[in-house]
Amino acid sequence: MNEKRMMKQITAIFGVFMTFFYVGIGLYVALSGAFNIDKAVTSLFGFTFVFYGIYRGFRSFQLIRDVFFSREEEDDNKG
């Protein structure tokens, strides 16, 4: 396995953990009420994190599909 492919695999796995982090932090901020800021601001800020986490999860899924489930011959032909 070459180093470039291994680095992409590590990046893909890290992306999954970051997806859970963003969604978790977003839900905590939006729904907890632990901050003394206006509810609309915390909801907007929290759900922005949630939506970014969903986007990041989609991109991580695509990267995992490409890196883990593609044949190495295809990667060699791409350059």
C-alpha positions as CSV (number, residue, x, y, z in Angstrom):
1,M,0.0,0.0,0.0
2,N,1.5,3.3,-0.9
3,E,1.7,6.2,1.5
4,K,-0.7,8.5,-0.4
5,R,-3.5,5.9,-0.2
6,M,-2.8,5.3,3.5
7,M,-2.9,9.0,4.2
8,K,-6.3,9.2,2.4
9,Q,-7.6,6.4,4.6
10,I,-6.5,8.1,7.8
11,T,-8.1,11.3,6.6
12,A,-11.4,9.5,5.8
13,I,-11.5,7.9,9.3
14,F,-10.7,11.2,10.9
15,G,-13.5,12.8,8.9
16,V,-16.0,10.3,10.4
17,F,-15.0,11.3,13.9
18,M,-15.2,14.9,13.1
19,T,-18.7,14.4,11.7
20,F,-19.9,13.0,15.1
21,F,-18.1,15.9,16.8
22,Y,-19.8,18.6,14.7
23,V,-23.2,17.1,15.0
24,G,-22.8,16.5,18.7
25,I,-21.6,20.0,19.5
26,G,-24.3,21.5,17.3
27,L,-27.1,19.6,19.0
28,Y,-25.6,20.5,22.4
29,V,-25.4,24.2,21.6
30,A,-28.8,24.4,19.9
31,L,-30.8,22.4,22.4
32,S,-29.1,22.7,25.8
33,G,-29.8,26.3,26.8
34,A,-26.6,26.3,28.8
35,F,-25.5,29.6,27.4
36,N,-26.8,33.0,28.4
37,I,-27.2,34.1,24.9
38,D,-30.4,34.7,22.9
39,K,-32.1,31.4,22.0
40,A,-32.3,32.3,18.3
41,V,-28.6,32.9,18.1
42,T,-27.7,29.7,19.9
43,S,-30.1,27.8,17.7
44,L,-28.7,29.3,14.5
45,F,-25.2,28.6,15.6
46,G,-25.9,25.1,16.8
47,F,-27.9,24.0,13.7
48,T,-25.1,25.5,11.5
49,F,-22.8,23.0,13.2
50,V,-25.3,20.2,12.6
51,F,-25.7,21.0,8.9
52,Y,-21.9,21.3,8.5
53,G,-21.5,17.9,10.2
54,I,-24.0,16.3,7.8
55,Y,-22.2,17.8,4.9
56,R,-18.9,16.6,6.3
57,G,-20.4,13.1,6.8
58,F,-21.5,13.0,3.2
59,R,-18.0,14.0,2.0
60,S,-16.4,11.4,4.4
61,F,-18.7,8.7,3.0
62,Q,-17.6,9.5,-0.5
63,L,-14.0,9.5,0.5
64,I,-14.4,6.2,2.3
65,R,-16.1,4.6,-0.7
66,D,-13.4,5.8,-3.0
67,V,-10.4,4.9,-0.8
68,F,-11.5,1.7,0.8
69,F,-13.7,0.1,-1.8
70,S,-11.8,0.9,-5.1
71,R,-9.3,-1.4,-6.6
72,E,-5.6,-0.3,-6.6
73,E,-5.3,-0.6,-10.3
74,E,-7.8,2.2,-10.8
75,D,-5.8,4.4,-8.5
76,D,-2.6,3.7,-10.4
77,N,-4.3,4.7,-13.7
78,K,-5.5,8.0,-12.2
79,G,-2.1,9.2,-11.6
